Amino acid sequence: NSSLEEAVSLTKYASKVTIIHQFDHFQAFKHAIEEVKKNPKINIILQSKITEFLGDEKLEAIRYQNLKTGEEFHQPIDGVFIFIGYEANTDMFHGSSLKLNESKEVVADELMKTNLTGIFVAGDNRA
């Protein structure tokens, strides 16, 4: 529920919000799912995961993979908000330059900005 609610909330500030979700459905209340599906600013990509953040001085794009077909996609993007579940799930960032604390949470300021330009964090992944 919370990730869907955050996506709706982000549409107040962004012209487009894309949700990339690893499963083929959301585990959320029906009304939350319907609100996301009916919002024209929200694009939903299911059965996929982000595999790479691309850019030199700032985030410019992501690469993501469809987990069912294995096909990879490149998508230009201005920012990423990480919102994954109720426990920090940051394994994908180990070995990257994204700053994590000893609890494997992403370190961010009061505006959810991380140490990398264009990458933000919210929810249980945020320190």
C-alpha positions as CSV (number, residue, x, y, z in Angstrom):
1,N,0.0,0.0,0.0
2,S,2.6,2.5,1.0
3,S,4.6,2.4,-2.2
4,L,1.4,2.9,-4.3
5,E,0.4,5.8,-2.0
6,E,3.8,7.4,-2.5
7,A,3.6,7.0,-6.3
8,V,0.2,8.9,-6.2
9,S,1.7,11.5,-4.0
10,L,4.7,12.0,-6.3
11,T,2.4,12.9,-9.2
12,K,1.7,16.2,-7.5
13,Y,5.4,17.1,-8.3
14,A,6.3,15.0,-11.3
15,S,4.8,14.9,-14.8
16,K,5.3,11.1,-14.9
17,V,5.9,8.4,-12.3
18,T,6.9,4.9,-13.2
19,I,6.5,2.0,-10.8
20,I,8.8,-1.0,-11.4
21,H,7.6,-4.0,-9.4
22,Q,9.1,-7.5,-9.4
23,F,5.9,-9.4,-9.1
24,D,3.0,-9.8,-11.6
25,H,0.6,-8.1,-9.2
26,F,0.6,-5.7,-6.2
27,Q,0.0,-6.9,-2.7
28,A,-2.1,-4.0,-1.6
29,F,-5.7,-2.9,-0.9
30,K,-7.9,-2.9,-4.0
31,H,-8.6,0.8,-3.7
32,A,-4.9,1.7,-3.7
33,I,-4.3,-0.4,-6.8
34,E,-7.3,1.1,-8.6
35,E,-6.1,4.7,-7.7
36,V,-2.7,4.0,-9.2
37,K,-4.2,2.3,-12.4
38,K,-6.5,5.2,-13.1
39,N,-3.9,7.9,-12.7
40,P,-2.7,9.0,-16.1
41,K,0.6,10.1,-14.8
42,I,1.6,6.7,-13.5
43,N,3.2,4.0,-15.6
44,I,3.3,0.4,-14.2
45,I,6.0,-2.1,-15.2
46,L,5.5,-5.5,-13.6
47,Q,7.7,-8.5,-13.3
48,S,10.8,-6.4,-13.6
49,K,13.8,-5.1,-11.6
50,I,16.3,-2.2,-12.0
51,T,19.7,-3.6,-12.9
52,E,21.7,-0.5,-13.4
53,F,21.7,3.3,-12.8
54,L,23.3,5.2,-15.7
55,G,24.8,8.6,-15.9
56,D,28.1,10.5,-15.4
57,E,27.6,13.5,-13.1
58,K,24.0,12.7,-12.4
59,L,21.4,10.1,-13.0
60,E,20.3,10.1,-16.6
61,A,18.7,6.7,-17.2
62,I,18.1,3.2,-15.7
63,R,18.4,-0.2,-17.2
64,Y,15.8,-2.7,-16.1
65,Q,15.1,-6.3,-16.8
66,N,11.8,-8.2,-17.3
67,L,12.1,-11.1,-14.9
68,K,9.8,-13.3,-17.0
69,T,11.5,-12.9,-20.4
70,G,15.0,-11.7,-19.4
71,E,14.7,-8.8,-21.9
72,E,16.5,-5.6,-20.8
73,F,15.3,-2.1,-21.4
74,H,16.9,1.3,-21.2
75,Q,14.8,4.2,-19.9
76,P,15.8,7.9,-19.6
77,I,14.8,9.1,-16.2
78,D,15.3,12.2,-14.0
79,G,15.1,10.6,-10.6
80,V,14.5,7.4,-8.6
81,F,12.6,7.0,-5.4
82,I,13.3,3.7,-3.8
83,F,10.4,2.3,-1.9
84,I,10.6,-1.4,-1.1
85,G,8.6,-3.1,1.5
86,Y,8.9,-3.0,5.3
87,E,12.5,-4.0,5.7
88,A,15.6,-2.5,4.1
89,N,16.2,-4.4,0.8
90,T,19.3,-2.8,-0.5
91,D,21.4,-5.7,-1.7
92,M,21.3,-4.3,-5.3
93,F,23.4,-1.3,-4.0
94,H,26.2,-3.3,-2.4
95,G,29.5,-2.4,-4.1
96,S,28.0,0.8,-5.5
97,S,28.9,4.3,-4.4
98,L,25.5,4.8,-2.8
99,K,26.1,5.4,0.9
100,L,24.6,2.8,3.3
101,N,24.7,2.7,7.0
102,E,25.6,-0.3,9.2
103,S,22.0,-1.5,9.0
104,K,22.2,-1.5,5.2
105,E,19.8,1.5,5.0
106,V,20.4,4.2,2.4
107,V,21.7,7.4,4.0
108,A,19.6,10.5,3.0
109,D,18.9,14.0,4.1
110,E,15.5,15.5,5.1
111,L,14.6,15.9,1.4
112,M,15.3,12.2,0.8
113,K,18.4,13.1,-1.3
114,T,21.2,10.5,-1.2
115,N,24.9,11.2,-1.8
116,L,24.3,10.5,-5.6
117,T,22.6,13.2,-7.6
118,G,19.1,12.2,-8.8
119,I,18.7,9.2,-6.5
120,F,16.3,9.6,-3.6
121,V,15.1,7.1,-1.0
122,A,11.9,6.8,1.0
123,G,10.4,4.3,3.4
124,D,12.1,1.5,5.2
125,N,15.2,1.8,3.0
126,R,15.9,5.3,4.3
127,A,18.3,5.7,7.3
